[in-house]
Amino acid sequence: MQKSLTQMNLKLDRVLSDITGVTGMLIIAAILNGERHPLKLTALRNERCHHDEATIAKALVGTWRVEHLFTLKQSREQYRMMPRLVAECDARIEEHLQSLADHPAPPRAPAPTCLPHARSRTAKAASRSTPNRCSNTRRASISRGSMASTPTRL
């Protein structure tokens, strides 16, 4: 809805903290019902609105192109439909959770017996001399001397 209002050069977001609030939705509904006069639109503002009617009227001077009115109408319909879609999604999630609760969880695999050593400041030096916990795990290392003596060709 905001994009449609911006394209119509209506600065409703600058005078209302939330265009989907009471005042914003009343003004958008009136615009979609054919009202174009800024002073008549400002009469719809809620008494809790911070800005006065003159400021809101200035923000409601814009262009009323048919294609922008159409996208505003489409956006409002999508906004109205969103709570129904969220409720439908919540119902499906609840159904799925209930089906999971009806079936017991499969047994978990045992914890692996090959765990790496916990590293700390002193564990680095200890791990060099202590073999790994798993007998089938081997470490391969490259000596620094063999890498440094390798000639390079450019």
MOSUL-V879144 format. One line per field, one symbol per residue. ss: DSSP state (2 for helix, 1 for strand, 0 for the rest). psi: psi as a letter, one per 20 degrees, with the letter a starting at -180 (. if undefined). A space follows every 50 residues. Layout:
ss: ???
psi: ???
This chain:
ss: 02222220000222200000022222222222000002222200000000 00222222200000022222222222222222222222222222222222 22000000000000000000002222222000000000000002222200 0000
psi: hggghghjkplhihiphoijaggghgggggghjipiphhhhhiiqqiiph qrhgghhhijoaqmqghhhghggghggghhhghghghgghgggggghhhh hhpqqqqqqqqqinpqqppagihghhhhhpqqhphjpqppqpqhhhhhip qqp.
